Amino acid sequence: MRTHTKDTQGGLTPDLALEILKDGNKRFVNNIKTHRDLLEQVNDTKTGQFPFAAILSCIDSRTSAELIFDQGLGDIFSIRIAGNILNEDILGSMEFACKIAGSKLIVVLGHTKCGAIEWACNDIEMGNITALLNKIKPAIELELETTTERNGDNILFMNNVTKNNVVMTVQKIKEQSAILQELEQNKEIKIIGGLYDLDTGKVTFYE
């Protein structure tokens, strides 16, 4: 399978870009990997890149977006940070991906059993990790409106905070980037969330 070109990228809608990711995840879950000549893809991308999506995911070693969605070199922008949180640099990277490089889709991808979420739920403080975990606290506070069972060992609480974190990050992207907001309003891109299940390999999208 060849990498995306300017023409194939330009011919995609945000909905078609999402379908590519959904189909890729189905192949991943069923252990059906698309045949790719990686050296050929190196050659194809040496003069430029035309990724169709940008994915913000956690640094967790089990959550590589290229593998989860069965994509190759040059297909997606992969933005990774613990807890898939948002900051100014990440917003700028997303703006570059969509406004400059032509990507059609932004996905904020959380995952089950996230260490950053667990540490935030347990109110851990340690060096620079503290500032990072503070960005997850709004998702915790939202969940605390319906329960007092704040604990990283509480799976239901953890899962709800994880989803809250994804949904709130999607909203922050739309609120904090006028560039991305305009692109989405013009239906040039779509900004959505998703959750990767470490037990099954399946991604559930929040559209």
KEKE-3310 file (N, C-alpha, C; in steps of 0.2 Angstrom, whole numbers, plus 5000, padded with zeros to 4 digits):
npx = (5004:5003:5009:5000:4997:4997:4986:4978:4976:4970:4958:4951:4937:4933:4925:4928:4941:4940:4934:4944:4953:4944:4943:4956:4958:4950:4956:4968:4963:4958:4970:4975:4986:4989:4999:5014:5028:5040:5052:5050:5040:5048:5055:5045:5041:5051:5052:5041:5026:5010:4999:4984:4977:4978:4984:4982:4989:4992:5009:5010:5018:5010:5001:5003:4999:5000:5001:4989:4980:4984:4992:5004:5021:5021:5007:4999:5000:5007:5005:5011:5009:5010:4995:4988:4986:4983:4992:5000:5009:5006:4993:4998:5005:4994:4988:4997:4997:4984:4980:4992:4998:4987:4979:4964:4957:4957:4960:4958:4965:4962:4966:4962:4966:4976:4991:4994:4982:4978:4988:4984:4971:4974:4981:4994:5010:5025:5039:5041:5030:5019:5014:5009:5000:4990:4983:4974:4965:4953:4945:4943:4937:4925:4919:4918:4907:4897:4900:4909:4919:4934:4948:4962:4961:4948:4940:4929:4928:4940:4939:4928:4934:4944:4937:4930:4942:4946:4935:4934:4946:4945:4935:4942:4952:4944:4939:4951:4959:4957:4960:4958:4945:4939:4942:4935:4921:4920:4919:4930:4939:4937:4935:4937:4935:4942:4943:4955:4955:4964:4963:4957:4961:4952:4946:4935:4925:4921:4910)
npy = (4994:5011:5027:5042:5055:5072:5073:5062:5065:5078:5074:5069:5069:5075:5065:5054:5053:5049:5037:5029:5028:5020:5009:5004:5002:4991:4982:4980:4975:4963:4957:4959:4965:4978:4976:4984:4992:4997:5004:5008:5018:5026:5032:5037:5048:5056:5069:5076:5077:5071:5069:5063:5064:5070:5065:5065:5058:5047:5045:5032:5016:5006:5012:5016:5026:5024:5010:5006:5010:5005:5011:5019:5026:5043:5045:5049:5063:5061:5065:5065:5064:5062:5057:5063:5077:5094:5108:5124:5122:5110:5113:5122:5113:5106:5116:5118:5105:5105:5117:5121:5109:5101:5091:5082:5078:5078:5069:5066:5055:5045:5032:5016:5012:5021:5028:5041:5047:5039:5043:5056:5055:5050:5060:5063:5071:5076:5083:5090:5083:5086:5098:5094:5084:5092:5097:5088:5088:5095:5086:5077:5084:5086:5073:5071:5078:5069:5059:5053:5044:5045:5038:5030:5016:5013:5007:5011:5025:5029:5026:5035:5047:5047:5047:5059:5068:5066:5071:5084:5090:5090:5100:5110:5112:5117:5129:5136:5138:5148:5146:5132:5131:5139:5131:5120:5124:5128:5115:5109:5102:5089:5088:5076:5064:5049:5033:5021:5004:4995:4981:4975:4981:4989:5004:5016:5029:5046:5055)
npz = (5000:4995:5001:5006:4994:4988:4980:4984:4998:4997:4991:5001:5013:5030:5036:5028:5031:5044:5042:5037:5048:5056:5049:5048:5062:5064:5056:5064:5076:5072:5068:5055:5045:5034:5019:5018:5009:5018:5015:5002:5005:5013:5002:4995:5003:5004:4998:5003:5013:5017:5027:5033:5045:5062:5077:5094:5107:5121:5129:5133:5130:5124:5115:5102:5089:5075:5074:5080:5072:5060:5050:5039:5035:5034:5034:5045:5057:5073:5089:5105:5122:5140:5147:5137:5136:5134:5127:5123:5114:5108:5103:5093:5085:5080:5073:5063:5057:5051:5045:5038:5033:5028:5034:5038:5049:5067:5081:5098:5108:5121:5133:5141:5158:5161:5166:5169:5172:5183:5192:5193:5199:5211:5216:5216:5218:5210:5206:5189:5185:5192:5187:5175:5178:5184:5174:5171:5181:5180:5174:5183:5193:5187:5187:5201:5204:5204:5211:5226:5226:5224:5218:5212:5211:5208:5196:5188:5191:5186:5173:5169:5172:5162:5150:5152:5152:5138:5131:5136:5132:5119:5118:5123:5113:5102:5108:5111:5099:5086:5073:5071:5074:5065:5053:5056:5057:5044:5039:5034:5042:5055:5073:5085:5098:5106:5113:5117:5120:5131:5133:5123:5111:5103:5097:5103:5096:5100:5093)
capx = (5000:5007:5008:4996:4999:4994:4980:4973:4974:4965:4952:4947:4933:4934:4922:4932:4947:4938:4933:4951:4955:4940:4944:4963:4958:4947:4961:4972:4959:4958:4977:4975:4990:4990:5006:5018:5035:5042:5058:5046:5037:5053:5057:5039:5040:5057:5051:5036:5022:5003:4996:4977:4975:4983:4981:4985:4988:4997:5015:5010:5021:5006:4996:5006:4993:5002:5000:4982:4975:4987:4995:5012:5025:5018:5000:4996:5004:5007:5007:5011:5011:5007:4988:4985:4983:4983:4995:5000:5014:5002:4989:5002:5006:4988:4986:5002:4995:4978:4980:4998:4999:4981:4976:4957:4954:4960:4958:4961:4964:4963:4966:4960:4972:4981:4995:4994:4975:4978:4991:4980:4966:4977:4983:5002:5014:5032:5043:5037:5024:5014:5010:5006:4994:4985:4979:4969:4961:4946:4941:4942:4932:4918:4917:4917:4900:4892:4903:4914:4924:4940:4953:4965:4960:4941:4940:4923:4930:4946:4936:4924:4939:4948:4932:4930:4948:4946:4929:4936:4952:4942:4932:4947:4955:4939:4939:4958:4962:4953:4961:4955:4938:4936:4942:4929:4915:4919:4919:4937:4941:4933:4939:4933:4938:4941:4946:4958:4954:4971:4961:4954:4964:4947:4945:4928:4925:4916:4909)
capy = (5000:5017:5032:5047:5060:5078:5072:5058:5069:5083:5071:5066:5074:5073:5059:5049:5052:5045:5030:5026:5026:5015:5003:5002:4999:4985:4977:4979:4971:4956:4955:4959:4970:4980:4975:4990:4992:5003:5007:5012:5023:5031:5035:5041:5053:5060:5076:5079:5073:5073:5066:5064:5065:5072:5061:5067:5052:5047:5042:5025:5012:5002:5016:5019:5027:5021:5003:5005:5012:5002:5017:5019:5032:5049:5044:5053:5066:5058:5070:5061:5067:5059:5059:5066:5083:5100:5114:5129:5119:5105:5117:5125:5108:5104:5121:5116:5099:5105:5123:5121:5102:5099:5086:5083:5076:5078:5064:5066:5048:5042:5025:5013:5010:5026:5029:5048:5047:5036:5047:5062:5053:5049:5067:5062:5077:5074:5087:5093:5078:5089:5103:5090:5081:5097:5098:5082:5089:5097:5080:5073:5088:5085:5067:5072:5081:5064:5053:5055:5039:5047:5033:5027:5009:5013:5007:5015:5032:5030:5026:5041:5053:5046:5050:5067:5071:5067:5076:5091:5092:5091:5106:5116:5113:5121:5135:5139:5139:5151:5143:5126:5132:5141:5126:5115:5128:5127:5108:5107:5097:5087:5087:5072:5061:5042:5029:5015:4999:4991:4974:4973:4984:4993:5011:5019:5036:5051:5060)
capz = (5000:4995:5006:5004:4990:4989:4977:4989:5004:4995:4989:5007:5018:5037:5037:5025:5035:5050:5040:5036:5054:5059:5045:5051:5069:5063:5054:5070:5081:5069:5066:5048:5044:5027:5017:5016:5008:5021:5011:4997:5008:5014:4996:4993:5007:5005:4996:5006:5017:5016:5032:5032:5051:5067:5083:5100:5111:5127:5128:5134:5125:5121:5112:5096:5084:5068:5074:5082:5066:5054:5046:5037:5035:5030:5034:5051:5062:5079:5094:5110:5128:5145:5148:5131:5138:5129:5129:5118:5108:5105:5099:5087:5081:5077:5068:5057:5053:5047:5041:5033:5030:5025:5038:5038:5055:5073:5086:5104:5109:5127:5134:5148:5162:5159:5172:5171:5175:5189:5197:5195:5203:5217:5219:5216:5216:5210:5201:5184:5183:5195:5183:5170:5181:5186:5168:5171:5187:5178:5172:5190:5197:5184:5190:5208:5205:5204:5216:5231:5226:5220:5219:5206:5211:5207:5188:5185:5192:5182:5166:5168:5171:5156:5145:5153:5150:5131:5129:5138:5128:5112:5118:5123:5106:5098:5111:5111:5093:5081:5067:5070:5075:5058:5049:5058:5055:5036:5037:5031:5047:5061:5079:5089:5103:5105:5118:5115:5125:5131:5134:5116:5105:5100:5098:5102:5095:5102:5087)
cpx = (5004:5005:5003:5000:4995:4987:4975:4971:4969:4958:4948:4943:4935:4931:4925:4938:4946:4937:4939:4953:4951:4942:4951:4962:4954:4952:4966:4969:4959:4964:4978:4979:4990:4998:5009:5025:5037:5048:5055:5043:5042:5055:5051:5038:5046:5057:5045:5031:5015:4998:4988:4974:4980:4980:4985:4983:4993:5004:5016:5013:5016:5001:4999:5000:4994:5000:4992:4978:4978:4988:5002:5015:5021:5010:4996:5002:5002:5009:5006:5013:5007:5000:4985:4982:4985:4988:4996:5004:5010:4997:4992:5003:5000:4986:4991:4999:4989:4978:4986:4998:4993:4978:4968:4954:4959:4957:4962:4960:4967:4964:4964:4967:4978:4985:4994:4987:4975:4982:4988:4974:4968:4981:4991:5005:5021:5035:5039:5031:5018:5010:5007:4999:4988:4981:4973:4964:4954:4942:4939:4936:4925:4915:4915:4910:4895:4894:4908:4920:4930:4945:4955:4963:4952:4941:4935:4925:4935:4943:4932:4929:4942:4943:4932:4936:4948:4941:4931:4942:4949:4939:4937:4951:4950:4939:4945:4961:4957:4954:4958:4947:4935:4936:4936:4922:4914:4919:4925:4940:4936:4937:4935:4938:4938:4945:4948:4957:4960:4969:4960:4957:4959:4947:4937:4928:4920:4915:4904)
cpy = (5006:5022:5037:5052:5066:5077:5068:5061:5074:5081:5069:5072:5071:5067:5053:5047:5048:5038:5026:5024:5020:5008:5000:4999:4992:4979:4975:4974:4964:4954:4954:4965:4972:4979:4982:4989:4998:5007:5011:5018:5029:5035:5040:5048:5058:5067:5079:5074:5076:5069:5068:5066:5067:5069:5063:5061:5052:5044:5035:5020:5007:5005:5019:5020:5024:5013:5002:5006:5009:5007:5016:5026:5037:5049:5049:5057:5063:5062:5066:5065:5063:5062:5063:5073:5088:5105:5119:5126:5114:5108:5120:5119:5106:5109:5120:5111:5101:5111:5123:5114:5099:5093:5087:5081:5076:5074:5065:5059:5046:5035:5022:5012:5015:5028:5037:5050:5045:5040:5053:5061:5052:5055:5067:5069:5075:5078:5090:5089:5082:5094:5099:5087:5086:5098:5093:5084:5091:5091:5076:5077:5087:5078:5067:5075:5076:5058:5056:5049:5040:5042:5030:5020:5008:5013:5011:5023:5034:5031:5033:5047:5053:5049:5057:5070:5072:5072:5083:5094:5093:5098:5112:5117:5118:5128:5139:5141:5142:5148:5137:5126:5134:5135:5121:5118:5127:5120:5106:5102:5095:5086:5082:5068:5053:5039:5022:5010:4994:4983:4971:4975:4989:5000:5013:5026:5040:5056:5065)
cpz = (5000:5000:5002:5000:4991:4986:4982:4995:5002:4993:4995:5010:5025:5038:5034:5028:5041:5048:5039:5042:5057:5055:5047:5057:5068:5061:5060:5074:5078:5066:5059:5046:5036:5025:5015:5015:5011:5018:5005:4999:5010:5008:4994:4997:5008:5003:4999:5010:5017:5021:5032:5039:5056:5073:5089:5105:5117:5125:5130:5129:5121:5116:5106:5091:5077:5068:5076:5076:5059:5049:5045:5038:5031:5030:5039:5055:5069:5085:5101:5117:5134:5147:5143:5132:5133:5132:5123:5112:5105:5100:5092:5082:5077:5071:5062:5053:5049:5043:5036:5029:5027:5028:5038:5045:5061:5078:5092:5107:5116:5127:5141:5151:5161:5166:5174:5174:5182:5194:5198:5199:5210:5220:5220:5214:5216:5204:5196:5182:5187:5191:5177:5172:5183:5180:5167:5177:5185:5177:5178:5193:5194:5186:5197:5209:5206:5209:5220:5231:5222:5222:5213:5205:5209:5199:5185:5185:5187:5175:5164:5168:5165:5150:5146:5151:5142:5129:5131:5134:5121:5112:5119:5117:5102:5101:5111:5105:5088:5075:5066:5070:5068:5053:5050:5056:5047:5034:5033:5036:5052:5067:5083:5094:5102:5111:5116:5121:5125:5131:5127:5110:5101:5102:5097:5101:5098:5097:5089)
residu = (MET:ARG:THR:HIS:THR:LYS:ASP:THR:GLN:GLY:GLY:LEU:THR:PRO:ASP:LEU:ALA:LEU:GLU:ILE:LEU:LYS:ASP:GLY:ASN:LYS:ARG:PHE:VAL:ASN:ASN:ILE:LYS:THR:HIS:ARG:ASP:LEU:LEU:GLU:GLN:VAL:ASN:ASP:THR:LYS:THR:GLY:GLN:PHE:PRO:PHE:ALA:ALA:ILE:LEU:SER:CYS:ILE:ASP:SER:ARG:THR:SER:ALA:GLU:LEU:ILE:PHE:ASP:GLN:GLY:LEU:GLY:ASP:ILE:PHE:SER:ILE:ARG:ILE:ALA:GLY:ASN:ILE:LEU:ASN:GLU:ASP:ILE:LEU:GLY:SER:MET:GLU:PHE:ALA:CYS:LYS:ILE:ALA:GLY:SER:LYS:LEU:ILE:VAL:VAL:LEU:GLY:HIS:THR:LYS:CYS:GLY:ALA:ILE:GLU:TRP:ALA:CYS:ASN:ASP:ILE:GLU:MET:GLY:ASN:ILE:THR:ALA:LEU:LEU:ASN:LYS:ILE:LYS:PRO:ALA:ILE:GLU:LEU:GLU:LEU:GLU:THR:THR:THR:GLU:ARG:ASN:GLY:ASP:ASN:ILE:LEU:PHE:MET:ASN:ASN:VAL:THR:LYS:ASN:ASN:VAL:VAL:MET:THR:VAL:GLN:LYS:ILE:LYS:GLU:GLN:SER:ALA:ILE:LEU:GLN:GLU:LEU:GLU:GLN:ASN:LYS:GLU:ILE:LYS:ILE:ILE:GLY:GLY:LEU:TYR:ASP:LEU:ASP:THR:GLY:LYS:VAL:THR:PHE:TYR:GLU)
# end
